[in-house]
Amino acid sequence: RKGHLTVDMNAAALNLNGKRFFSTSLPDGTPDPLTWRIGDGRAVPGLEEGMMGMRKGDVRRIIVPADRGYNAKPGSPDGAYLPQPRNFLDQQALDSITKNPNRDASVLFDVRINRIR
């Protein structure tokens, strides 16, 4: 039921070179899950689409093409999609693909669903 479910997940996001630019693990390894409502326009469209059908405890690698990733037309009010990099270096890793026309802006998400409510 799109728009009625809230997802709580652990995830890592990587560019196609394997450079991580987002993780729900804090630098000390403590999990800091990401939570959002399905269908609210805040998540990367391809990530949300790739998560459809997942259940609590499921793990999946989702490959999001550039046109369904961070370069997709923003649907959130501030124009930024979740997940967002948490520090400057991670932001640079994301920018290196999304702002460089010579690079494939596809991204990989490794996702584990903790809770759906």
C-alpha positions in Angstrom: 0.0 0.0 0.0 2.2 2.8 -1.3 2.0 5.9 0.8 0.8 4.2 3.9 3.8 2.2 4.9 6.8 3.5 6.8 10.1 1.6 6.2 13.0 1.4 8.7 16.1 0.1 7.1 19.9 -0.2 7.2 21.6 0.6 3.9 24.8 1.5 2.2 24.9 3.4 -1.1 27.8 3.1 -3.5 28.8 4.5 -6.9 29.7 2.0 -9.6 33.4 2.1 -8.6 32.4 0.8 -5.2 33.0 4.1 -3.4 30.5 4.3 -0.5 28.8 7.7 -0.2 26.1 6.8 2.4 25.8 4.3 5.2 23.3 3.9 8.1 26.3 2.8 10.2 27.9 5.6 12.1 31.7 5.9 12.1 31.9 3.8 15.3 29.8 1.1 13.7 26.6 1.9 15.6 23.5 1.4 13.4 21.5 4.5 12.7 18.6 3.2 10.6 17.0 5.4 7.9 13.2 5.7 8.1 10.7 7.2 5.6 7.2 6.7 4.3 6.9 4.8 1.0 5.5 7.0 -1.8 6.2 10.4 -0.1 8.6 11.4 -2.9 11.6 11.7 -0.5 13.5 8.5 -1.5 15.5 8.0 -4.7 12.7 6.6 -7.1 14.7 3.6 -8.1 15.5 2.6 -4.5 11.9 2.8 -3.6 10.9 0.7 -6.7 13.6 -1.8 -5.9 12.4 -2.3 -2.4 8.8 -3.2 -3.4 8.0 -6.7 -2.3 10.6 -6.8 0.4 9.7 -7.9 3.9 11.1 -7.5 7.4 14.6 -9.1 7.5 15.0 -9.2 3.7 18.4 -8.1 2.2 18.7 -6.9 -1.4 21.3 -5.2 -3.7 19.4 -2.7 -5.8 21.0 -1.3 -8.9 19.5 2.1 -9.7 20.0 3.6 -13.2 20.9 7.2 -13.5 17.4 8.3 -14.7 15.8 6.7 -11.5 18.5 7.8 -9.1 19.8 11.1 -7.8 19.5 12.7 -11.3 15.8 12.0 -11.5 13.4 14.9 -11.3 13.1 15.8 -7.6 9.9 14.9 -6.0 10.6 16.1 -2.5 9.9 19.7 -1.5 13.6 20.6 -1.0 14.7 18.8 -4.2 17.0 16.4 -2.3 16.4 12.7 -2.2 17.0 10.3 0.6 19.4 8.9 1.5 21.7 11.9 1.6 25.4 11.7 2.3 26.3 12.5 6.0 29.5 14.3 5.5 31.5 16.4 3.0 33.7 13.5 1.7 30.6 11.3 1.1 28.9 14.3 -0.7 31.9 14.6 -2.9 31.7 10.9 -3.8 28.1 11.4 -4.8 28.7 14.6 -6.7 31.5 12.9 -8.6 28.9 10.8 -10.4 25.8 13.1 -10.4 27.6 16.2 -11.6 30.0 14.7 -14.1 28.4 14.1 -17.5 31.3 11.7 -18.4 30.3 9.3 -15.6 27.5 6.8 -15.3 25.3 8.2 -12.4 23.9 4.7 -11.6 24.2 3.7 -8.0 24.1 0.5 -5.9 22.1 0.2 -2.7 22.6 -2.6 -0.3 19.4 -2.7 1.8 18.2 -4.6 4.8 14.6 -4.0 6.0 14.4 -3.8 9.8 10.7 -2.8 10.1 7.7 -2.0 8.1 4.7 -0.4 9.7 
